[in-house]
Amino acid sequence: MKLPAIVHKFSSPRNFYVMSGKLIPWFGWACLLFMVTGLYYGLVEAPPDYQQGESYRIIFVHVPSAWMSMFVYMVMAISGGIGLIWRIKLADIMASASAPIGAAFTFLALATGSLWGKPMWGAWWVWDARLTSELILLFLYLGFIALQASIEDPRNAARAGAVLALVGVVNIPIIHYSVEWWSTLHQGATVTKLDKPSIHLSMLIPLLLMAVAFKLYYATSVLMRARNEVLLREQNSRWVKEVVESGS
């Protein structure tokens, strides 16, 4: 199976470098706008929860972080698979650039979850199905980063990382459905329910704004990291020398 010609065109290092340079400012400013708006409505305008009071407001960071921890891993696994099958260098770079960002989102989800769990459950940590599978996800990220760092050849490192990422995908549905498959302290789905979200609109809107902000932050960060990696890997190419000489 061949990829469309347009994919090969925009996956070339030079075209990616130029295109990403134009997209980063747009993503960055949009991220700031959504982040500020979401935090304002979430921390100021949204009313206190009738059971949890003000402590529930941590969801505006915790929930988007948890969503992004799974989303980034899927991007990393898909990119690794594309690089493994079609040997597109940019796909390998995107997988590598995504891993530290995904690990940071996962750590933030676990940390904020602990802060939220203390007043709700009376403990910083419980070996709950959702929490445990999320912790495994963090180990998968760290394992991917460590594995690639231990292999000098970029191509071999990309292949090994892609295999690990693809194997680890089995953990994503476990995280998502853990609250349905096992008895768990973690609350069930509130936003992604098929009928309607069981969360008030005044809380749902800032939550979705923060989710978009986190996605835009990821887009900005991964493009910046990928651009730097492209320059590093293509440093002996003629177009890189032209970029350095032009100062762009």
ZIBEL-V513759 format. One line per field, one symbol per residue. psi: psi as a letter, one per 30 degrees, with the letter a starting at -180 (. if undefined). burial: b if it has 16 or more other ideal C-beta (glycine too) atoms within 10 Angstrom, else e. A space follows every 50 residues. Layout:
psi->???
burial->???
This chain:
psi->kklleeeeeffkeeeeeeeeeeeeeeeeeeeeeeeeeeeeeefeekllkf efbfffffffeeeeeeeeeeeeeeeeeeeeeeeeefhjeeeeeeeeffee eeeeeeeeeeeeeeeeeefefgkekkileeeeeeeeeeeeeeeeeeeeff kekeeeeeeeeeeeeeeffffefeeegefeflklfklakeegkedlkhkk efeeeeeeeeeeeeeeeeeeeeeeeeeeeeeefgfgleeeeeeeefg.
burial->eeeeeeeeeebebeebbeebeeebeebbebbeebbebbbebbeeebeeee eeeeebbbbbbbbbbbbbbbbbbebbbbbbbbbbeeebbbbbbbbbbbbb bbbbbbbbbbebbbebbeebeeeeebebbbbbbbbebbebbeebbebbee eeebeebbbbbbebbeebbebbebbbebbeeeebebeeeebeeeeeeebe eebebbbbbbbbbbbbbbbbbbbbbbbebbeebbeeeeebeebeeeee
